[in-house]
């Protein structure tokens, strides 16, 4: 080995070591994330309780609850798409509980053609989960108030629009059957878990780094012969 090869070799070894460390670190993150998702799934499917008096967006996220009361005539339509039915809207209804609280219930999905279908007030029992979805970013359009089209569920803003508490129950089941609204229950499928893909990327980069280092050393060696 010539002196010219020592520095590229050290650079290649150190770069490969860093890339491999990043790959194994992502595998550790994957294991951690899977444990978190398992805990969320267990919480989502737990025994439903009475709606807390002052739900907390952090400690009560995904809490299973049962509420009984009556929908009002006020509702918001959030644009969404499902694999089975295509484009449509989530129906977010103002809901007055039996003890007089004003909250919101995400009743579920209707296809685009049923957006304007009349949904009269109805007494119902809703089983679902508390949630404060994080769906708003810099690219989310402002709601079209005139057409009642929302592009994300922003609990505080929706609560202001409907005049309710900033509390949203995502329905899993309801006792109401007409007109039909298909519940879109909370699950962990929408929570990103890309750590395996990241790990594969780092390991592939490590392999490329090794290959490039080998080619460089080969060219240096040939140049000195």
Buried (B, 14 or more C-beta within 10 A) or exposed (E): EEEEBEEBBEEBEEBBEBBBEBBEBBBEBBEEBEEEBEEBBEBBBEEBEEBEEEBEBEEBBBBBBBBBBBBBEBBBBBBBEEEEEEEBBBBBBBBBBEEEBBBBBBBBBBBBEBBEEEBEEBEBEBBBBBBBBEBEEEEEEEBEEEEBBBBBBBBEBBBEBBEBBBBBBBBBBBEBEEEEBBBBBBBBEEEEBEBBEBBEBBBEBBEEBBEEBEEBBEEBEEEEE
